[in-house]
Amino acid sequence: MDTERASIALITGANRGIGYEIAGGLGRLGMTVVVGTRDLDQGKHAAARLCDDGIDAQAVQLDVTSGDDPAAAAAWIDAEYGRLDVLVNNAGISGARLGQLPGSVDLDSLRAVFATNVFGAVAVTEAILPLLRRSPRARIVNVTSGLGSMTRMTDPQDYFTGLQANLGYAPSKSALNHITVQYAKHLAPEAILVNAADPGPCATDFTKDLPGVTRTAADGARIVVHLATLEENGPTGGYFNETGPVPW
């Protein structure tokens, strides 16, 4: 593939689950995909599987909580491709559930969740932004969750109100949503579109303990792929799932 013409996409946490399916979806559209992952061997294995499917893919070491990895990954992409067209901040953790329960909070558990889901996304975006600015049509997609919706969490008609209280994962996604808005505001004059994608509940390792989840990782990846490939007049600073805007 001619990487001088193909769009280049970096997806964090892309060695499995929704991240892997995002990489596959973008790759099938003709993009060169960079699989960012904490474990480089797992990333290389995922990239090889994508290549077997006819996708141009490579792996890069990228622990979003590492002080060095985001800058090192940016330097590698710069040397390899000279720019980046799409950044998908997909890496995320749910954390230890008991440590996130009000009244019995373990602050280290909360810090770990925010370190990946919030500060990790910011660290990668800051490191990658100079490369995105070289793209004629850059896109940033932050993979969030419906659980980050304060409207849904406080709607008596929504089943979310019956879920156990959580001070880590859900608030981290609310924070990521707001960070999405701030980057969108800042980057709008440069025509870099920044949006938050809610994949919805999918049958992955992330939700293996939840009953009745039948949607696949590929189902969840579709909204991310859509937002990563928006046209020039597409929305920015929005929060979307596969049916449309999600209430904040």
C-alpha positions as CSV (number, residue, x, y, z in Angstrom):
1,M,0.0,0.0,0.0
2,D,1.2,3.5,-0.8
3,T,1.4,5.1,2.7
4,E,2.1,8.5,1.0
5,R,-1.6,8.4,-0.1
6,A,-3.3,6.1,2.4
7,S,-4.6,7.6,5.6
8,I,-2.8,6.6,8.8
9,A,-4.7,5.7,11.9
10,L,-3.5,4.9,15.5
11,I,-5.8,3.0,17.8
12,T,-4.8,2.5,21.4
13,G,-5.7,-0.7,23.1
14,A,-6.2,-2.3,19.7
15,N,-4.9,-5.8,20.3
16,R,-8.3,-7.2,21.1
17,G,-12.0,-6.5,21.6
18,I,-13.5,-3.3,20.2
19,G,-10.1,-1.7,19.6
20,Y,-9.1,-4.6,17.3
21,E,-12.4,-4.3,15.4
22,I,-11.9,-0.6,15.0
23,A,-8.5,-1.3,13.5
24,G,-10.1,-3.8,11.2
25,G,-12.9,-1.5,10.2
26,L,-10.6,1.4,9.3
27,G,-8.2,-1.0,7.6
28,R,-10.9,-2.4,5.4
29,L,-11.6,1.2,4.3
30,G,-8.0,1.4,3.0
31,M,-6.3,3.0,6.0
32,T,-2.9,1.9,7.3
33,V,-3.6,1.1,10.9
34,V,-1.1,1.3,13.8
35,V,-2.0,-1.1,16.7
36,G,-1.1,0.6,20.0
37,T,-0.8,-1.8,22.9
38,R,0.9,-2.2,26.3
39,D,2.3,-5.6,25.3
40,L,4.2,-5.2,22.1
41,D,4.1,-9.0,21.4
42,Q,0.3,-9.0,21.6
43,G,0.3,-6.0,19.4
44,K,2.4,-7.7,16.8
45,H,0.2,-10.7,16.9
46,A,-2.9,-8.6,16.3
47,A,-1.2,-6.7,13.5
48,A,-0.3,-10.0,11.9
49,R,-3.9,-11.1,12.0
50,L,-5.0,-7.9,10.4
51,C,-2.4,-8.3,7.7
52,D,-3.7,-11.8,7.0
53,D,-7.0,-10.2,6.3
54,G,-5.4,-7.9,3.7
55,I,-5.0,-4.9,6.0
56,D,-1.8,-2.8,6.2
57,A,-1.0,-2.9,9.9
58,Q,1.9,-2.4,12.2
59,A,2.2,-2.5,16.0
60,V,3.7,0.1,18.4
61,Q,4.4,-0.1,22.1
62,L,2.0,2.2,23.8
63,D,1.1,2.0,27.5
64,V,-1.0,5.2,27.8
65,T,-0.1,5.4,31.5
66,S,3.7,5.4,30.8
67,G,5.5,8.6,31.0
68,D,7.6,7.7,28.0
69,D,5.5,5.6,25.7
70,P,3.2,8.3,24.1
71,A,6.2,10.4,23.0
72,A,8.1,7.4,21.9
73,A,5.1,6.1,19.8
74,A,4.7,9.6,18.3
75,A,8.4,9.6,17.3
76,W,8.0,6.1,15.8
77,I,4.9,7.2,13.7
78,D,6.7,10.4,12.7
79,A,9.7,8.4,11.4
80,E,7.6,5.7,9.7
81,Y,4.8,7.9,8.2
82,G,5.5,11.5,8.8
83,R,2.0,12.3,9.9
84,L,-1.2,10.9,11.4
85,D,-4.7,11.2,10.1
86,V,-6.8,9.5,12.7
87,L,-6.3,9.0,16.5
88,V,-8.7,6.7,18.4
89,N,-8.2,6.8,22.1
90,N,-9.7,3.4,22.8
91,A,-7.5,2.1,25.7
92,G,-9.6,1.8,28.9
93,I,-10.0,-0.2,32.0
94,S,-13.0,-0.8,34.3
95,G,-10.9,-1.2,37.4
96,A,-11.7,-3.0,40.7
97,R,-15.4,-2.6,41.2
98,L,-15.4,-2.9,45.0
99,G,-12.9,-0.1,45.3
100,Q,-15.2,2.2,43.4
101,L,-18.2,1.8,45.7
102,P,-19.2,5.0,47.7
103,G,-18.4,4.4,51.3
104,S,-15.7,1.9,50.7
105,V,-13.6,3.7,48.1
106,D,-10.0,2.6,47.5
107,L,-8.3,5.8,46.1
108,D,-5.6,3.8,44.4
109,S,-8.3,2.0,42.4
110,L,-9.9,5.3,41.3
111,R,-6.5,6.7,40.4
112,A,-5.7,3.7,38.2
113,V,-9.0,4.1,36.3
114,F,-8.5,7.8,35.7
115,A,-4.8,7.3,34.8
116,T,-5.9,5.1,31.9
117,N,-9.3,6.4,30.9
118,V,-8.7,10.1,31.3
119,F,-5.0,11.1,31.7
120,G,-3.9,8.4,29.3
121,A,-6.1,9.8,26.6
122,V,-4.8,13.3,27.2
123,A,-1.2,12.1,27.2
124,V,-1.5,10.4,23.9
125,T,-3.5,13.2,22.3
126,E,-0.9,15.8,23.4
127,A,2.0,13.6,22.1
128,I,0.2,12.9,18.8
129,L,-1.2,16.3,18.1
130,P,1.7,17.7,16.1
131,L,1.4,14.7,13.7
132,L,-2.4,15.2,13.3
133,R,-1.8,18.9,12.4
134,R,0.1,17.7,9.3
135,S,-3.0,15.8,8.1
136,P,-5.3,17.5,5.6
137,R,-8.3,16.0,7.4
138,A,-7.5,14.9,10.9
139,R,-10.0,13.2,13.2
140,I,-9.8,12.3,16.9
141,V,-12.3,9.8,18.4
142,N,-12.4,9.2,22.2
143,V,-14.1,5.9,23.0
144,T,-16.4,6.6,26.0
145,S,-19.4,4.8,27.4
146,G,-23.1,5.5,27.8
147,L,-22.3,5.2,31.5
148,G,-20.7,8.6,31.2
149,S,-24.0,10.2,30.5
150,M,-25.2,12.2,33.5
151,T,-28.6,12.6,31.9
152,R,-29.1,8.9,31.6
153,M,-27.7,8.2,35.0
154,T,-30.4,10.5,36.6
155,D,-33.3,9.6,34.4
156,P,-35.8,7.5,36.4
157,Q,-37.0,5.9,33.2
158,D,-33.5,4.7,32.2
159,Y,-32.2,1.4,33.5
160,F,-28.9,3.1,34.3
161,T,-30.5,4.5,37.4
162,G,-30.7,1.0,38.8
163,L,-27.1,0.2,38.4
164,Q,-24.8,0.1,41.4
165,A,-23.1,3.4,42.2
166,N,-19.6,3.8,40.9
167,L,-17.0,6.5,41.6
168,G,-14.4,5.3,39.1
169,Y,-15.4,4.0,35.7
170,A,-18.5,6.0,35.0
171,P,-17.1,9.4,36.2
172,S,-14.0,8.8,34.2
173,K,-16.0,8.5,31.1
174,S,-17.9,11.7,32.0
175,A,-14.6,13.4,32.3
176,L,-13.4,12.0,29.0
177,N,-16.6,13.4,27.4
178,H,-15.8,16.9,28.7
179,I,-12.2,16.6,27.6
180,T,-13.6,15.8,24.1
181,V,-15.5,19.0,24.1
182,Q,-12.5,21.1,25.2
183,Y,-10.3,19.6,22.4
184,A,-13.0,20.1,19.9
185,K,-13.3,23.8,20.8
186,H,-9.6,24.3,20.7
187,L,-9.0,22.5,17.4
188,A,-12.1,23.7,15.5
189,P,-10.2,26.5,13.8
190,E,-7.8,23.9,12.4
191,A,-10.7,21.8,11.1
192,I,-9.7,18.8,13.3
193,L,-12.9,17.1,14.3
194,V,-13.0,15.6,17.8
195,N,-15.9,13.4,19.0
196,A,-16.8,10.9,21.7
197,A,-18.1,7.5,20.7
198,D,-20.3,5.2,22.9
199,P,-20.0,1.7,21.5
200,G,-22.8,0.4,23.7
201,P,-22.7,-2.9,25.6
202,C,-20.8,-5.5,23.6
203,A,-19.9,-9.2,24.3
204,T,-16.2,-8.7,25.0
205,D,-13.8,-9.4,27.9
206,F,-14.7,-6.0,29.2
207,T,-18.4,-7.0,29.8
208,K,-18.1,-10.7,30.3
209,D,-19.8,-10.5,33.7
210,L,-22.9,-8.7,32.4
211,P,-25.9,-10.8,31.5
212,G,-27.8,-10.6,28.3
213,V,-25.2,-8.8,26.2
214,T,-25.4,-10.0,22.6
215,R,-23.9,-7.2,20.5
216,T,-20.4,-8.0,19.2
217,A,-17.2,-6.0,19.3
218,A,-17.7,-5.3,15.6
219,D,-21.1,-3.8,16.4
220,G,-19.5,-1.5,18.9
221,A,-16.7,-0.5,16.5
222,R,-19.1,0.8,13.8
223,I,-19.8,4.2,15.5
224,V,-16.1,4.8,16.1
225,V,-15.2,4.0,12.4
226,H,-18.0,6.4,11.3
227,L,-16.7,9.3,13.5
228,A,-13.1,8.6,12.4
229,T,-14.1,9.0,8.7
230,L,-16.4,12.1,8.9
231,E,-16.5,14.4,6.0
232,E,-15.3,18.0,6.3
233,N,-18.7,19.3,7.4
234,G,-19.1,16.6,10.0
235,P,-19.9,17.4,13.7
236,T,-17.3,18.1,16.3
237,G,-17.5,18.1,20.1
238,G,-20.3,15.6,20.0
239,Y,-21.2,12.4,21.9
240,F,-22.7,9.6,19.7
241,N,-23.7,6.0,19.7
242,E,-25.0,4.0,16.7
243,T,-28.5,5.6,16.9
244,G,-27.3,9.2,17.1
245,P,-26.4,11.8,19.7
246,V,-26.2,10.6,23.4
247,P,-27.5,13.0,26.0
248,W,-24.8,14.5,28.1
